[in-house]
Amino acid sequence: MGIDEILRLAPVMPVITIDDPAKAVPLARALAAGGLKAIEITLRTPAALEAIAAIAREVPQCVPGAGTVLTERDLHAAARAGAKFAVSPGATPALLDVARPGPLPYLPAVATASELMAAMERGYSTFKFFPAAYAGGTGALGALAGPFPAARFCPTGGIDAASAPAWLALANVLCVGGSWVTPRDALAAGDFARIERLAREAAGLAKP
């Protein structure tokens, strides 16, 4: 699947920081059962790559991606672990160049029109808008639709269940990313029933 196809799997893509790889598989199963198949596991903990590998191996109905990809090394490590896509919190010229023909569908992040232009020059058309709530909110992202009608986005950062519908109402948004679907206390407690319930609610946030 290409990155657009992955982002269209559900209106919300969970963004997860996982400390215990043993919880990766039941977490992914809960999210998929709730209707959220594409998930982003951030590379912020030592457990991240092991978690991605376990999900890729044991939860075929899930599409695991690697987030917080900062370098070419991160990109290839994620691919070796079994990630199906990669996401960055920004974009450097070097990473944009290596990821374009690289091993995984890649979602670079932008926050300004200049960053968007630089990435589009390299052939990208789909982006993470980050940090969404702090980079101008829905007004800023909606304004980018005028000069950049072909660009599509997954806004992430500061979005929750209450604000997600306003983002999803934007014509240039494919889905939103958010951590509210996997609360840290629920994950720590292994409360996968709660996570499945939150996933089901998020999956119901259909685009207008």
Secondary structure, 3 states (H helix, E strand, C coil): CCHHHHHCCCCEEEEECCCCHHHHHHHHHHHHHCCCCEEEEECCCCCHHHHHHHHHHHCCCCEEEEECCCCHHHHHHHHHHCCCEEECCCCCHHHHHHHCCCCCCEECEECCHHHHHHHHHCCCCEEEECCHHHCCHHHHHHHHCCCCCCCEEEEECCCCCCCHHHHHCCCCECCEEECCCCCHHHHHHCCHHHHHHHHHHHHCCCCC
